[in-house]
Amino acid sequence: MTGPLYLAWRYLVFHRVKAGILVLSISLIAFLPAGLNVLVGESAAQLRARAEATPLLLGAKGSPLELSLSSLYFESREPAAVPYDEVARVVATGLARAIPLHVGFRVASHPIVGTELAYFAWRGLVVAQGRQAAMLGECVLGAEAARRLGVAPGDAVVSSPESVFDLAGVYPLRMRVAGVLAPSYGPDDRAVFVDVKTAWVIAGLGHGHADLREASAASSVLRKENGPEGERIVANASVKEYNEITTDNAASFHFHGDVSSYPITAVLVVPPDDKSRALLMGRYSAPEETVQVLRPIGVIDDLLGTVFTVQGYIVAALALVAAATLATAGLVFALSIRLRRREVETLVKIGGSRGSIAVVLAAEVVFVLLCSGVLAAGFTLATERLGGTAIRNLLLS
């Protein structure tokens, strides 16, 4: 390192606090647009990947965004329900497979997803511990949900309604954990999966109670009636409903009414090819339809378009902040040179040329800018490498 450069470096080392503040300020203002671009790009990639893997969604007419967020990422508020027979209606077209979804309840902060075994095969989810749910009232947990709840196969978790003010009097259901899924690094990791019928039990549409025909239940019988379908027993208010399904009481759980009219929040529609998808969407495009069929990737792209527009405004604001920061840094250097007038005069008196002194002062600026650039590049590289993990953790939180 030559004399002028050495003097510039030693000056910055001696005034390390001032130099450090300048380096950090400039590096951060240079990093923020690049880091924001990396994080938004990673978020968009992860959101689009799940939407792109889902060909079609069927749900009640309303907000396509709410339907997509609820069905794909188990976020947003619960969309309007559609009857369960919409599954059979899709299958009857012969154009696609149909997988029902019921999302609306939670175990602590983790969504309860009512579905069928076909969902696990379609999403590529495999059981890492225990086994798949085999009976009513059992559940399978995502890897992150099991870790946060601190449960393993053989333990139990308790459901809670979507609303704290549950006026319907539906009891929380205690569900036995049958298995834990291997990590998939997506929204499925934080979900609690149950059978659709178990979700209906949580909703109060199915229940189990003591056999009222037994002598021990006589005190719970209000009256007995004879009808065309045989004897009908009417219970009084003292009858106790079970809030846990076990092998002993599983046979007592039943549903009233037509199960095909029971609610689900969405249907995952999986056509074999693009032609079948187009035909199916055409069948559900009539104005009198009460349900909608949509492509999630289109909905998510619209959402991301809005996000990128907002990102553009943020980057423009950061550019103004960057200009202000650089102007402030320039002012700091200018004031520093004025305060160092006696130092410059001393350098002249000991034989320093004006060119050498200019090199010293310019080198200080260059060193600060170089250090800022290296630090900003390091921040950006770290964001690129760790951003994916951070975004996944954020999506799972």
N, C-alpha and C positions, 0 to 999 in steps of 0.2 A: 504494500500500500504506500503510495507516494506521499510526500509531505502534506500538501493541501488536503488530500482525502483523509489522511491520518488525523489532522487537526479537526476536520469536520466530524469524524467518528468520535474522537475523544470528547468533543464539545457535547454531542448528543448523549454520550455515556454519563458525563458529569451532570447534565441536566436531564436525567433519565425520567423523572416524573413528568415534566412538561412534554418530553418526546413521547413517552408512553401514552399520555392522554391523546396527543395528536394521532399517533399510529392507530390506537384503538378506535377513535372517532371516525377516521377516514376508512379504516378497514370495515367497520360495521356498516357504514353508509354504502360502501361498495358491495358488501355481502348481501344486504337485505333484498335487493331486487333479484339477484341470482338465487339466493336461498328460497325466496318466495316462489320463484318459477319452478325450482326443483320439487318443493313440497306440493304445490298445486298439481304439477304434472304427475307425481307419484299418487296423489289422492285420486286424480282423474283416472289413472290407469287401473287402480284397484277397484274403483266404483264401476268402471266400464267392463272390467273382466267378468264380474258376476252378472251384470245386466246382459252382456253379450252371450253368456252361457245359458241364458233363460230365453227360449224362443218367444213364448207368448204367455201373457197373464190374463186370466178372466176374473172379473169382479163386478161389483155393483157400479152403475154409472155414477160418476162423480169426478173427483180429482185424480187424474192418472198418476200424479206425483205421489200422493198419499198412498195409493194402491201399490205402487212400485216400492216405495221405501218400507212400507209395512211388510210386504211379501218377500222382498229380497234381503233386506237388512234388519228386519224386525224393529224398525224405528217408526217414528211418526205415530199419530193416534190411530186407533183401530178404524178401518174403513167400514162402510155399511156392509151388512152381511148379504150373502146370496144363499139360496137353498141348496142343500146337499145334492139334490137331483140334477144340478148343473153338471156334476161329474159324469153321471150316466148320459146326459144329453151330449156332451162332447164325445164320449166314447162311441155313442150310437152313430155319429157321423162317419166313423171309420177313418177319420183323417188324422187322429192324434191320440196319444195317451193323455190321461188326466190324473193329476195328483192333487188332492184337496189340502188346503191349509186353513188352520184355525189359529189366529194370533190375537191375543187380547188379555191374557192373564200373565202373572209373573211369579217367580220364586225370588223373593228379595228384588234385586234389580235385573234379574235375568228373565228374558221372555220365555213363556211356555208356548211351544209350537206343536199344535196337534196336526198330525199328518199320517201317512201310511209308510210301510216298509219300502215302497218303490222310491220314496224320496231319497233314502240313504244310498241306494244303488245309483240313482241318477246323479246325485251330487258327489259320488265317490267317497262317501263317509264310511269308515270301518270302525268296528268296536275294538278298542285297545285293551280294555279291562272288562271283565265280566261277560255279559251276553246281551243280546238284543231283547227289548221288552217283549214279553210273551203273553201277558194277561192284562186285563183292565186294572188301572191304577198303578202300573209300573212306568218308569221313565228311564230315558237314556240321556246323559248329560254330555254337553260339549266339553272339551278339555279345559278351557278357561273357566267355564262355569263350575266344574268340579273342583278346580284349584281354589277358586275364590270362596266357594261355599264350604270347602274343607270336607267333602264327602267322597265316598268310594262305594263300589258295588256292595249292597247289603245294608247301606245306611238309608235314611229317609229324608225327604225335603217336603216342605209344606207350601201349598199354593196360596196366593193372595189375589183378591179381585183387582181389576184395573183401577177401580175407584175405591177410595178409602171409605166413602159413605155408601156401603152396600145395604140398601134398604130391602133387598129381596130376601135377606136372611139366609143366603147361601153360605154354608160352612166351608172353611178352607179344607182342602183335601190333602191328606198326608200320603205321599207317594213314595214307594220303595224304589231305590236306585238299582236298576238291573245291570247297567253297564256305563262305561265312559268311552267316548269316541276318541280316536287319535286326532291330534291337532290338524286342522285344515287351514289355519291362518286366515280365517274369514269370519263372517257373522255367525256361522254355525257353531263356532267354538264357545260362544257365550250363551247358547240356547239350552233349554230343557225340553227334550222331545218326548211327546206322549202320543198315544193313539187318539184319533179324532173323537172316539167315544169317551175317552177319559177327559178330553176337553169339554165335552158336553156335560159330563158329571160335575166338573168344576163349575160350569155355568148354571147348574141346578136343573138341567133338563133330564138327568137320570139320577136315580138314588137307590139306596138299599136300606132295608129296615128288617126288623124281626118278622118272621113268618106269622102273620095274624091268624092263621088257621090253627096254630099250636095253642094248647091250653094255657101255657105260661103267658101268652099275649092277650088273654081275655080282658084285662083291665084297660087295654089300649083300643078296644073295639067299640065304636060308637053305635053301629047297627049293621045288620046283614040284610042284603036285598037279593031277591031272585029275579034274574032277567033272562033275556033270550040267549045270552052267552054263558049262562050258569050263575052260580052264586057270586055276589059282589060284596066285598067287605069294605066298610067305610071306617077309617080309623079316627080317633079323636086326637086332640092336641098333645096328648102325652106320649104318642109314639116317637121313638128316638131314631133319627136317621144316623147311619154310620158315616163317619168322616175319614175312614180308611178302608181300603179294599184289601181283603186278605183271602187266602184260600178257603177259609171257613165261611165268609159271608159273600164271596163273589157271586154265588148263584142267586142271591137276593137282589142284586142290582138289576134294574130294568128301566126302560124308557117308555113314556106314555105318548100316544099319538103316532103320527106318521114320521118315521125317522128321515125319510127323503126330504121333508120340509125343514129339517133342523139346520141351523145356520153354520156356514163356514165363511171365512173372510176372503178367500181367493182360491183359484184353481190354477195350478201350474200346467200349462198345455204344451205338450211336446210332440209336434208333428215330425214325421220322418224326413221331409224335404221341403224346399221352398214353395213348391206348387201346392202341397197340402196346406201349408201355412197361409198362403194367399187365399185359397178357397175357403178355409175356415174363417178368416177375418171377414171375407165377403158375406158369409152366412150370418154374422153377428152385426152387420152394418145397418140393418133396417132401423128406421126411426122409432118404431114401436118397441124395440128391444129394451128390456130393463137391465141388461148387463152389457158390459163392454169387454172387448178383447183388444189388447194393446201389445206393442213390442216394447219391452222395458228399455232396450238400448236407445230407442228414440227419445223416450222420456228423460233418461239420464243425460243424453247429449244436450237436450234443451236446458236441463239444469246446469250442466257444465258450461254451456254457452253464456249463461248469466254470470256464473262464477268467473269466467275468463274476462267478461266485460268489467266486472268489479275489480278484478286483478289489474286491468289496464289503468283504471283510475288510481289504484293504490300505487302502481309503479310511477305514474305521472306525479303523484304527491311526493313519492320518495325522491324523484329527480329534483324537485324543488328543494327538498330538504338537503339533498346532496350538494346542490349549488350553494345553499346557505352555509353548509359545513365547510366546503372548500373555500368560500369567501372568508369565513371566519379564520380558517387555517392560514390563508394568505395574509390576513390582517395580523395574526400572531407573529408570522415571520417578519412582516414589515416593521412591527413595533419592536421585535427583538433586535433587528438590525439597527434601529435608531438608538435603542438602549445600549448597544455595543459599540457606539461611535468611538469611545476612548480606546476600546480594544482594537478597533480597526486602525486608529491612528498609531497605536503602539506597533502594530504589524508593519505599517509603512515605515516607521522610524528605524526598525531593525532590518530593513532591507527588503521587505515583502513587496512584490509588484502588485499593481492594481489587478492584473489578470489572475494572479495566484489567490488574492483575497476574494475575488469574485468566484473563483472555483471553490474555495472553502465554503462560502455562503450558499452557493448553488448546490454543492454536494450535500449539505445538511438537508435541503429540501428533497433532493433525489433519494437520500437514504430513508427519509420518513415515508416517501411515497412507495419505495420498493418494499420496505417492511410491511406497510399497509397492504400492498398488493399480495405479498406472500401470505399474510395472515388471512386476508379475505379468501384467497384461493384454498387455503387449508380448511376454513369454515365451510366453503362450498363443497369441497371433496368429502368432508365428514358428513355433511347433510345428504349427499348423494348415496353414501354407503350406509348411513344409519337412518335415512329418511323413511325407507320402506318399513323398517321395524317400528319406527315411531308412529307412522300413520296407521299401521295395523293395530298397535296398542291403543291408539286414539279411537279407532273404529270399534275396538272391543271394549272400550271403557264404558 
